[in-house]
Amino acid sequence: MKNFRTLIIFIALSLSFKIFAIEANQKVENFRLNDSLGNSHELFYYSDQEALVFLVQGNGCPFARNASIRFHELERLYSKNKVKFFMLNSNLQDTRENIAEEADLFDYKLPILMDKTQLIGESLEITRTGEVFVINPKTWKVAYTGALDDRLTYENQKEEASVHFLKDALDEILAGSKVSLATTESLGCLINFPEQREKEKHASISYSEEIAPILIDNCTSCHRKGGLGPWAMTDYTMVKGFSLMMREVLRTKRMPPWHADPSIGHFSNDRSLSTDQMKTLVHWIESGSPRGEGKDPLLDAEISESVWSNESELGPPDYVIEIPTTDIPATGVVDYKYHFVKNKIGKDIWVGASEIIPGDKAVLHHVITSFGELNVKGKRKGRLNFRTMKGLRGYAPGINSNPFPDNSGIFLPGDVTFEFQVHYTPVGRKTVDSSKMGIWVLDEAPEHEIFSNTMINSRIKIPAGAKNHQEFDTMTVKRDSLLYSVLPHAHYRGKAMEVSVIYPNGEEEILLSVPNYDFNWQTSYDFKEPVFIPKGSKLKQINWWDNSKANLANPDPTVDVYWGDQSFEEMLFGAYMMRNLKEGEVEAIRTSKDYSASLDN
C-alpha cells in the first residue's frame, strides 16, 4: 500500500510539470553567442557546413568532462568533412572566468558558447549537460539528439563504446541519408532553467510597468518619428506587431546596436540591455505580448522629435553649415564626394559640440569633417593642407554628437575651409541629399583642447576566401594623455576589432574588444572614465576580416582586397579622441590609487 501511494505521488508530480527536451526534427531559430574567449558566433553563419554538432557543457559535471574527450576526437575526425563542433554552456552558476578555468583544466579546445541569459537553452529545450545534438544547416532542424555513445551510464563506465550514436548520425548525414536513430536517452547533470516553468508569470508581465519603460529608455531614441529606426515605437499596437521581429533581433544581437565585449571596459554610451531586460522582453513576447492593464506609456512619453539631438540640452546650434547637395542615382557606385565650404562664421571660436544631420539617412553612409588651409599647389592642390588639418565630429549611424567631455573643446579659426568627405550608398531610388552641420559655441575658452588621432594601415591585403584574416597597426603616444573614446572602422568584410595599449614597460592592456563588428553601425566607444596613456606608450589596433562567401555582406569573395575608400575595398582605420595632460595632472594621476605602480616608469 505504501509503495502504491508513492507511485501515485510520483505520477502526480510528473504530470504537474511539462517535460522539456530537445527533439529530433525540431526547427532551430537563429541566434548569436560569444564564446569564453570573447569570439562571436552566429548560428546561421555556418550555413556552408554539412552539420553543426553541440555538446552541452557545464562546469563540475563528470558526464560533460568525460564525454568531451571523445567529442574532441570526433571533431578531429570530421572537421575535414565540413562538420563544425561547439560546446554550449547554459548553466546559471557558471561565469566566463570559471568556464575558462574549466576549459584549461580539462583541455577543451573547442569554442564554448556562453548562454548567459539562458534564452537559447530554453528555446532549444536542452535538459542536461553531457547531451549532444546535431543541426543540419540545409534545413536548420535537429537531426540527432541524445547521448554521444553508450560508453557512459550513471553507475558504470565501459572501457570502449559498443554503439556510437553521434558518429553513426554524422556518417548518415554526410552520406545524404536520413538519421536512422535520431533520438537516444541523454545522461548528465540536469540544468536548472527556472523560467521554463513560469509561463503563467510571463503572461502577467506588465506592458505598462515593465515593457514600455525598457523600450522608452533603450529603443525610442532611434525608433521614433524621424529617427534612424525603420519603424517608430508609437504605441502598444506597433510594438505588438513587430514583437516577433524584436525577439529575433534580440537573440541574434542585431539590436540594440552595441558590439563590444561586455567583459572588457566600461562605456558611458553602452546601448546594450541587461540580462534581466533581455529575459523580460523575450518572455513577454513568447507569452503573446499581452497588453494587460494600465496606460500606454509610449503614448505619453516625451520622445524628442528635435532635428538636433543636442537641442534639448544646449538649445539650437549657434551656426548651421550647409553641405552642398548631391544627386544620388538609384543604383551603382557613387565615388566619394569632397565638398569644400569656406567658414563664414567670421571669427575665431571654441566649438563645444558639433553634429551632422543627414538629408536622406537611407543613402548617407558617413561624413568625415575636417578643416584647415587649402593647398594652392602640388598633388593635393585644392585639398586641405595636412599640417593645418584638424577634425570635427562627422556622421555615421552610431556616432554620438554629445558635447566634448571634461571642459574641453576644439579651436576653430575664422579663416579656414571645411572639407566634408561624404560617402553615399544607393538604395534603389533616385534622391537628393542635403545634409548640414550644426555648431555649438562655448562662451569662453575651455580648460582643455581635445583632438583626434587616427590609426591607418594602408598596406593591408586580405586574401580571397580568407575567413579570419588579421592585420594590425600601432601608434606611439608622444605626450602623457587621456583617451576618451575609440572608433574602430572597417568595411563590408570587417569581422572583429581589438584595441589595446602597450605601456612603456611592455605590459599590454586590452581597452576594447569588438567581436561582432557591424559595418552598418560606426560606433564611437566612449570610456566611462578616460584612460591614462603615459608618454611612450603605444596604442595598438587589430582588425579581422571575413573575405569568404560565408560573409553574406561580402561583395566578392574571389578577389584579394586592399585599402580603399569604397565599401567594396577595405580599411584598417581608427579615430582616437584624446587630450594632452598638463604636468600637475600627470603627477596627480601617477600618485592616485587607481593607477598601477607596475605601469609607472
N, C-alpha and C positions, 0 to 999 in steps of 0.2 A: 504493500500500500504506500509505503514511504517512497519507494522508487517510482511508483506511478505518479505521485504528486510532484516529484522532482521533474519527471518527464513533461508533465503538463505545464509547469512553470517555465521550463526551458523553451517549449514550443511557443508559449505566450510571449516570452521575451523576444524570441526570434521573429515572430510576426509583427512585433511592435516597431521594428526597425527595418528600413529598406536595406538590402544587402547591396552595397556599391561594389562594382568590379568592372574593370576594362573588358570589353567584349570584342571578339573577332568580328570583322566586317563593320566595326564602328567607324563612322566618319570622324576625322580629326580636323579641327579648325586650326588655322594658322596662329602661331604665337612667336614671341621673341623673348629670350632669356640671356642674361650674362652668365658666363661660367666662373669658376672660382679663381681664375687667373685674370679676370676682367675683360675677356673677349665676349663679343656679342654674337648670338646665333639666332637666325630666323628660320623656322621650320621649312617654309616654302622655298627658301633659297636653295635647298638641296634637291630641287626637282630633277636635276640631271643624274641623280643616283638611282641605282636599282632597288635599294632597300635602305631604310633607316632603322637602326637597332638601338634599343634603350635598355639599360639595366637600372632599376630603381635602387639608388644608393642611400644609405643612412649611416651616420656615424655610430659606431658601437654595435652594429648588427653583425653577428658572426656569419649569417647566411650571405649577406651582401659582400662581406670581406672574402668569404670562401669562393663565392661564385665569380668574383672579379678576376681571379686568376685564369679560369677557363674563358671568361668573357674577353680578356685581353688576347688570349691565344687565338680565339676566333677572329678577332679584329685583324691580327697579323695575317691570318689565313685568307680573309675575304676582302680586305681593303683594296687589293688589286682588281677586284671584280666590281668596283664602284658600289661598295656597301659601306655606309658610314655608321660608326659606333659612337654612342654617347652614354653618359651616366646622368641620372636625374635625381636631384635631392629636393624633396618637398617637406622635409621634417620641420616642424615648428621650432624645435630646440637647437637646430644646427645653424651656425653662422659661417660667413665666408672664411673667417680666420680658422675655426676649428675644422672646417671641411678641408682647407689647405693642409692642415696638420695631419689629418687622417690620410689624405692623398699621399703625402710624403712618407708617412709611416708604412703604408701598405703598397707603395709604389704604383699608385694609379697614374696612368699616362694619358688617359682619355679625358676630353672635356667633361666637367661635372657641372651641369646646368643647375642654377640655383633658383628655385621656385619660392621666393620669399613670401609672396602673398598667398601661396597655396592655390591660386586660381587655376593654374594649369593642371596641377594634380587633381583638383576637383573636377575639371572638365573632362579629363581622361578617365576619371574614376579608378585610379590606381589604389591599391589597398595595402600592399606590403613591400618593404624593401627586399631585395633579392629577386623580385619579379622581373621578367623581361617581356618586352613587346616589340613587334616589328611593324613598321608603317611602310606601305607600298606607295611611293611618290607618284605612281601613274594614276592612282585612284584616291590617294590620301585616306585610305582605310587601313584599319588594323588587320594585318594578315596573320599574325600569330600573337598569342599572349599566354603567359604561364611560366613554368619552370624552365630553366636553361637545359637541364638534363635530369636523369633520375639518380644522380650520384648522392644527393643530399636528402635526408629526412630529418625530422625533429629529433629522433633518437640516435640515428646512426649516420655514418659516412662511409660509402663504399670507396675502395681504392680507385676503381675505374667505373665510369658510367657504362651502362649496357644499352641505354636508349638516349639518343642525342636530339631532343625535341627542337632546339633552336637551330642546330646545324641542318637537320633534315628540312626544316621550314625554309631556310635560306637556299638550300640546294634546289628545292621545288620552285621557289620564286625565280631564281636565276635561270631555271630551265623553262620558264614560262608556264609552269603548271600551277594549278590551284593547290594551296596547302592542305594536305590530307588530314592532318591533325592540328587544327587551328587553335585549340584551347586545351590547356592542361591545368592541373591544380598548382598554384604558386605557393611556395613556402617562404617564410621570412618573418620579419618583425612588423607587426601592424603599425600603420601610420595613423596618427590622430588628425583627422580632418573635422574639427569641431563644428564648422559651418555647414557641413553636408546635411546635418540633421536639424538645421534651424530654418527650414523653408517657411514655416509659419511666421517666424520672427522676421525673415527677409520680406515677406509680403506686407509687413506692417512698418517697414522703413518709411519715414515721413518725407515725402517730396518737399513739403513746405519747410520743414525744420532741418532736414539733413541734406537732401539732394540739391535743391536750388542754391543754398549758400555755398556749396562746393563749386558749383558752376559759376556763380557770380564772382567768387574770389579768384578762380583759376582759369576760366574759359572766356568770359564775356568781353575781355579786353580785345580779343580778336573776333569772336563770334558775336558781332554787333553790327548794326546798320553802318555800312561804310568801312567796316573793319576788314582785316586780312582773311578772316574765316569765310568759307564759301556759303555759309548759312548763318543766320542770326538766331541766337537763343532768346527769342522774344517772349515765349510763354511755354506752359506745360505741353500744349499740343505739339509745338515744334520739337521739343525735346523728346517726347514720346515717339514721334515719327522717325527721328534719327537715332533712337536709343540702341538698336541693334548695331548700327554702324559705329556708335560710340563704343560699344563693347569690343568690337573688332579692333579699333584703333588703340584702345587701351591695352588689349592683350598683345598686340604687335608693337607697342610702344611708339606708334606714329604720333600719338597725342598723349599728353601735352608735348610740344616740341622741345624736348630737353634731352641732350645726348651724352652728357658727361657721366662718368662712372661715379656713383654716389658715395663710394668709399674713399675717394681721393679729393681732397679740397672742399671748401665751403664757399658758396657763391651767393651774393646778395640778390641776383636776378634768377635764382633757381625756379624754374617753372614746373618742376615735377610734382606729382601728387604723392602724398604719404601712403604707406601700405594700407592704413585703415581707410583712407579716402578711396583708394582703388577698390578695395573689397566692398565697401558700401555701395559704390556706383554699380559695380558688376552684379552684385547680389540683388540689388533693386531692379536692374534691367532684366535679370533672369527670372525675377518674380512677376514679370509682365509690366514693369514700370507703372505701378499703381499710383493713382492721383492722391488718394487719401483725403484727409481733412485739412482745413486751413487755407489761408490766402495763397495766391501765387506770387512769391517774392520777385519773380522775374518781371512781372507787370509793374511793380512799384520800384524796382531797383534804379538807382541813379547811375545809369550806364552812360558814360560820356559819349557824346556824339560830336565832340570838337574835332576840327580838322587837325589841329596840332596836339600831340599827346602831352606837351608841357604846359598847355594853356591853363589848365585848372590850377597849377602851382605857380606859374610865372606870368600868366596873362598872355595876350597875343604877342608874337615876336616883334622886336623893335624894328627890324628890317626884313624884307622879303626879296630874295634874289630870284628872278625868273630864269629858268633854264630854257634855252631855245627849243622850240617844238620840233618834233621829229615824226615823219610819216613812217609807220610800221606796216610792212606788207603782211598778207595773210600767212604766207609760208616762206621758207628759205632761210638763209643765214644773213643776219644783219651785222655788218662789221662794227666793231667798237666805234662809238661816236665820241669825239673830243670837242666839247663846247667851251669856248673861251669868252668870259664875261668880265668886262672891266669893273672893278669895285667902284661903285658910285656913292658909297656912304659919305665920302668926302672928308673923313677924319680918321685918325688912329683910334682904335677901340680895343677893349678886352672882351673877348667872347666867353660868356658863361655857359652857353648851351647852343646847340645848333641841331636842326632837323630837316630832313628832306621828305617832302610829301609827293608820292608818285601821282602822275596824271592818270595813268592807266596801270594799276598794280598787277594786272594779268600779264602784261608784256615786259614790264620793267623788272629786270633781274637784279641789277645793282648799279649804284653810282659811287664812284670814288671821287672825293672832293679835295682838291689841293689849291694852294695859292702861292704866288711869288712873282718874280720878274720874268718877262718873256725874253727868250734868246732872240737876238737880232741877226745872228749869222750862225753858220755851222750846220751840222747834220740835224740838230734839234731846233732849227730856226722856226720861230712861231710857237714853240713849246716852252714850258716853264724851265727856268734855269735850276738845275739840281741844287746848287749852292744856296739858293734863297727859298727853295720849295719847302712848304710845310703843309700840314693837312688839317682838315676839319672832319667831323663825322660824316660818313657817307650814308648810303641806304642799301639795305638788303633785308629780306624777311628775317627777323630775329635780332637785328641790331637795335639796341635801345638808344634813345636820344636824351637820357637823363642829364641834368646839369653836371658839369665836370666836378669831380669829388674833391673834398679836402681843401676848400677855399683856394681852388686853382682855376686857371683859365688859359686861353690862347690869345696871344697878342696878334691883332690883325691890322697891319698898316693901311692907311687910306689910299695908297697909290699902287696897290698890287692888282694882279689879274687872277680871277678864279678859273681853274680848269676843272671841268666836270667830265670824267671818263664814264660813259654810260653804256651799259650792256642790255640789249633787248633780245627777247626770245619770242618769235611769232607764235600765235595760238590759234590760227585757223580763220582769223578775220582781220580785215584792214582796220587800222585805228591810228589815232594821232595822240602822241604823248606830250603833255605839257606839265612837266614837273617843276617844283620850286623849292627853294631852301629858305628856312626861317632862321634868323639870328637873334639871340637874346644877349643884350649888352650888360656887363657888370657896371655898377655905379662908380666903382673905383678899382684901382689895380689890385689884383688878388695877391695873397701871400706867396703863392707858388705858380710857376708856369708849367703846364703839362704838355707832353708831346708824345708822338707815336714813333716807335722804332719798327722797322719792317724786317722780317726774315724772308729771304728769297734765295731759292736754289734753282737757277735756270738751267742747270746741267742734267736734270732728271731724264731718265729713259725708262719707260715702263714696257717690258716685253709683251708681245702679243700673247694672249691667253693666260697671262700670269694672274693667279687668284689672290696673291697676298704679297705684292711687291713692295719693298721698303726702301725709302731714301730719307736722308736727314740733312740738317744744316745747323750750324751754331753761330752765335753772335756774342762777342765779348763786350761786357758792360764796363765802360771805362771810368765811371764815377759811381760812388755809393748812391743807390737809387731805391725808390719804391715802385713796385709793379702793381698796377691797379686792375688791369684786365688783359685778356688774351683773346684774339680772334684768329683761330687757325683756319686755313682755307685750302680747298681743292675743287675739282670739277666733278663731272658725272662719275668718274671711276674712283673717286675718293672713298675710302672704306673706314679708316680709323686714323686718329692722331694722338700724339702724346707730347706734352711739353714738360721739360724738367730744367732745373738749374744745377750746374756743376760748380760748386763753391771752390774758392782758391786752394783749399786743402785737398781737393779731389773728390770730396764726398758729393754724391748726386741725390737730389730730392725730386720726385715727380710732383709737379704742381697741378697738372690737368691731364686727364685721360678721356678721350672721346672714342669709345669702342664702336659706336654706331653713328658714323658721320652721315649726314643727310644734306646733299647739295641744295635742297630747297630751303634750308634754314641756315643763314650765315650768322651764327650766334656769337656775340661777344660775351665771354665768361668773365663776370665781374667778381673779384675776390671780396668776400665779406670783410676781411682785413687785408690791407695792402701787404704785399710780400717784400721784405727787405732783401735787396740784391747787393751784396758787397762788391766794391770795385774789383775787377779782375775775375769775377765770376763769368761763366758762360751760360747763356740761355740756349737750350737745345730743343729743336722741334723735329719729331719723326712723323712722317706720313706713310700710310699704307694705301695701296690702290688695288682694285679688283678689275683687271682688264680681261676677264673671262666672259663667256656667254652666259654664265650663271648670274652675272650682274645685269638685271633687266634694263638698267638705265644706260648701259654701255653702248655708245654709238656704233662701234665697230671693234669686235674682239680679235680681229685677224691682223691688226696693224700694231707696230710699235708706236708708242705715244711719247711725245716730247713736250717741253714747255711751250705754252702759247696762250694768247688771250682768249681764244674762243673756247666754249664749253666742251667741244669735242677734242680739244687739246687738254693739257693738264698743268697744274701749278703745285708747287710747294711754297706756300706763302703764309705769313703770319703777321698780324698787327698787334703790337705790344704797347699799351698805354702806360706811360711812366712819368716820373719826375725825378730830378736830381735832388739829393739831400744836402742840407747845409751842415757845417761842421758840428754845431751844437746838437742837431737832430741825430747825427750819426752816433755821437757819444752816448746819447740817451738810449738809443736802440741797442747799442752794444752792451750796455750795462743793465738792460731790462731783464726781468725773469723769463720772458718769453723767447729770448734769443739764446740759442745753444752755444755754450762756450767752445764746444768742439769745432764749430764752424768759424770761430773768430780768429783770424790770423793777426 
